[in-house]
Amino acid sequence: MFGWIITLVATLPFLVLSVFLFKGKGAFLIAGFNTMSDSKKAEYDEKALSKAVGKLLLVLSLLMFLFPLAIQLEAMWLFWVSFALFMVVTFGFVIYANTGNRFKKTNISDLGE
């Protein structure tokens, strides 16, 4: 029971932030993006970046619910599978987001010039 409470407390902020980011708002909450200069921020599609991070947080929060479930069911294999998926999704997203200029604006007109 205690594991469920801890998971709920840890997961609720993830869920709230994922909904907020999924709407394309809240780019200021994204680490690294919020510290960029305004000219550098103008090169990126804030809405697309926010939506992608929102999806990431939603997936991670759903995976977090598997941790106490695995403990409750005494299925350590489920815990380790969910933990591995959590890590793969996290590192996979970091690689995805930082390669191929996926969130950069493509047109000169998108840059406000």
C-alpha positions in Angstrom: 0.0 0.0 0.0 2.8 2.4 0.9 4.4 1.8 -2.5 1.2 2.8 -4.3 1.0 6.1 -2.3 4.7 6.9 -3.1 4.1 6.1 -6.7 1.0 8.2 -6.9 2.7 11.2 -5.3 5.6 10.9 -7.7 3.5 10.3 -10.8 0.8 12.9 -10.4 3.2 15.8 -11.2 4.4 13.9 -14.2 0.8 13.5 -15.4 -0.1 17.1 -14.8 3.0 18.3 -16.6 2.5 15.9 -19.5 -1.0 17.3 -20.1 0.2 20.8 -19.9 3.1 20.2 -22.3 1.1 18.0 -24.6 -1.1 21.1 -25.3 2.0 22.7 -26.8 2.5 25.0 -23.8 5.1 25.1 -21.1 8.3 25.0 -23.1 9.8 27.1 -20.3 9.6 24.0 -18.2 12.0 22.0 -20.4 15.5 22.0 -19.0 18.0 23.4 -21.4 15.4 25.1 -23.5 14.5 27.6 -20.8 18.2 28.7 -20.5 18.7 29.4 -24.2 18.9 33.0 -25.5 15.8 34.3 -27.2 17.5 34.3 -30.6 18.4 30.6 -30.1 14.9 29.8 -28.9 13.5 31.4 -32.1 15.2 28.6 -34.1 13.1 25.9 -32.5 9.5 24.9 -32.8 8.4 25.3 -29.2 5.0 23.6 -29.7 6.5 20.5 -31.3 9.1 20.2 -28.6 6.5 20.7 -25.9 4.3 18.0 -27.3 7.1 15.5 -27.6 8.2 16.1 -24.0 4.6 15.8 -22.9 4.3 12.4 -24.6 7.6 11.3 -23.0 6.3 12.3 -19.5 3.0 10.5 -20.1 4.8 7.2 -21.1 7.2 7.5 -18.2 4.4 8.1 -15.7 2.5 5.1 -17.0 5.6 2.9 -16.7 6.1 4.1 -13.1 2.8 2.5 -12.2 4.3 -0.9 -13.0 6.9 -0.6 -10.2 4.5 -1.0 -7.3 2.3 -3.4 -9.3 5.4 -5.7 -9.7 6.1 -5.5 -6.0 2.5 -6.2 -5.1 2.4 -9.2 -7.4 5.8 -10.3 -6.2 6.9 -10.5 -9.9 10.4 -9.1 -9.9 10.6 -9.8 -13.6 7.9 -7.2 -14.2 9.8 -4.7 -12.1 13.0 -5.2 -14.1 11.2 -5.2 -17.4 9.4 -1.9 -16.6 12.7 -0.4 -15.2 14.5 -1.4 -18.4 11.7 0.1 -20.5 11.8 3.3 -18.4 15.6 3.6 -19.2 15.3 2.7 -22.9 12.5 5.2 -23.4 14.4 7.9 -21.5 17.7 7.5 -23.3 15.9 6.8 -26.6 14.1 10.1 -26.4 17.3 12.0 -25.5 19.0 10.5 -28.6 15.9 11.1 -30.8 15.5 14.7 -29.7 19.2 15.6 -30.1 19.8 14.1 -33.5 18.5 15.2 -36.9 17.4 18.7 -35.9 13.9 17.4 -35.4 12.6 20.4 -33.5 14.3 23.1 -35.5 12.1 25.4 -37.6 12.6 24.6 -41.3 11.5 27.7 -43.1 13.0 31.1 -43.0 9.5 32.5 -42.6 9.2 30.3 -39.5 12.1 32.3 -37.9 10.1 35.5 -38.1 12.3 37.1 -40.7 
